[in-house]
Amino acid sequence: MSSDNSLVRFVDIQKSYDGVSLVVKSLNLDVAHGEFLTMLGPSGSGKTTCLMMLAGFEPATHGEIYLKDNPINRVPPHKRGIGMVFQNYALFPHMTVAENLAFPLQVRNMDKSEQKQRVDRALDMVQLGPFGDRRPAQLSGGQQQRVAVARSLVFDPDLVLMDEPLGALDKNLREQMQYEIKHISENLGLTVVYVTHDQSEALTMSNRIAVFDDGIIQQCAPPEVLYEKPENAFCANFIGENNRFLGKVSEDNGDTVKVEIDNNAGTVVAKKVNVGGVGDRSTLSLRPERVTVNPEPGSLPNIFNGVAEELIYLGDHIRTRFTVLGHDDFIVKIPNSANHAQLEEGGTANIGWTAEDCRALDPSD
């Protein structure tokens, strides 16, 4: 991402809590104006630490963070002009909704009439106009979360940070709030940096996703690129469901490689993405929806016999677990059509896929 349109820049950022081990290792990342960027990763990967450094709640050990081209490492949190939404909402229980929203305006010494206008506008943004006189305890979890979002927007911040803001909500409400936050950010042209460990949430909401592991961004790309074109085995496994084979490169043909699957299970032709030469180990990544059941003989470079171990009806597709190439956990998503009627548990079928859909990546064993 070019820095020309960047609102936020992390430059060579490192963070250590004990002076020995780094929880964030040489982070370089730009966030563009109006972008919804999600930091995604498992617990301990460094994503929340990056958010806390940007907010000003944690100091960087090394490097500089810029907001609108101004260095902010030594700027206190309340002077950074950044809105913040936490998982636990952090609403004042003794204040009404309107008073909660007015609080950051009072801190900024805004006059009463301007405060009221901004509070009313923020409540309307999150469709809570009639709820200004209620206290947080009188609201549902989703309504409280909308108040927290409104409070982060009320003072027109340059940037809004969200730290696992939907983690406490049930599944249906969580999904509804994902769309609401996405639409609010789009309608207002907000710049949002969002932290989650939930991959489906990241795919739903983001313009770009930065995948963290061990303090390093493994890949930063739009959701469709991360899913369709993972650059390494970690991203392939962390984003979406994924079939994996481990093996050794036996032939390198430039754009494709042949990989001998472990235990002499067979040879797979795959797209060469992030793999060494002949003799090197590789992890093969293949999405369940990219697999064809009973393809025409000779129509695909990879066709193998499989045994259907389990069929689960999921409405729009049949999730089928096969034993293929010595792996009994090979998943195929079969569209709900006449095809699945030919399958039954214990039965056999040919399973095929293209080389383009099977990515040869770095070894993960």
Secondary structure as GFF3:
##gff-version 3
##sequence-region A 1 365
A	DSSP	three_ten_helix	3	5	.	.	.	ID=ss1
A	DSSP	beta_strand	6	15	.	.	.	ID=ss2
A	DSSP	beta_strand	24	32	.	.	.	ID=ss3
A	DSSP	beta_strand	36	40	.	.	.	ID=ss4
A	DSSP	alpha_helix	47	55	.	.	.	ID=ss5
A	DSSP	beta_strand	62	67	.	.	.	ID=ss6
A	DSSP	beta_strand	70	71	.	.	.	ID=ss7
A	DSSP	three_ten_helix	77	79	.	.	.	ID=ss8
A	DSSP	beta_strand	82	85	.	.	.	ID=ss9
A	DSSP	alpha_helix	97	107	.	.	.	ID=ss10
A	DSSP	alpha_helix	112	125	.	.	.	ID=ss11
A	DSSP	three_ten_helix	129	131	.	.	.	ID=ss12
A	DSSP	three_ten_helix	136	138	.	.	.	ID=ss13
A	DSSP	alpha_helix	141	153	.	.	.	ID=ss14
A	DSSP	beta_strand	159	163	.	.	.	ID=ss15
A	DSSP	alpha_helix	171	188	.	.	.	ID=ss16
A	DSSP	beta_strand	192	196	.	.	.	ID=ss17
A	DSSP	alpha_helix	199	205	.	.	.	ID=ss18
A	DSSP	beta_strand	208	213	.	.	.	ID=ss19
A	DSSP	beta_strand	216	221	.	.	.	ID=ss20
A	DSSP	alpha_helix	223	228	.	.	.	ID=ss21
A	DSSP	alpha_helix	233	238	.	.	.	ID=ss22
A	DSSP	beta_strand	243	252	.	.	.	ID=ss23
A	DSSP	beta_strand	256	261	.	.	.	ID=ss24
A	DSSP	three_ten_helix	262	264	.	.	.	ID=ss25
A	DSSP	beta_strand	266	272	.	.	.	ID=ss26
A	DSSP	beta_strand	281	286	.	.	.	ID=ss27
A	DSSP	three_ten_helix	288	290	.	.	.	ID=ss28
A	DSSP	beta_strand	292	293	.	.	.	ID=ss29
A	DSSP	beta_strand	302	313	.	.	.	ID=ss30
A	DSSP	beta_strand	317	324	.	.	.	ID=ss31
A	DSSP	beta_strand	327	335	.	.	.	ID=ss32
A	DSSP	three_ten_helix	338	342	.	.	.	ID=ss33
A	DSSP	beta_strand	348	353	.	.	.	ID=ss34
A	DSSP	beta_strand	358	361	.	.	.	ID=ss35
###
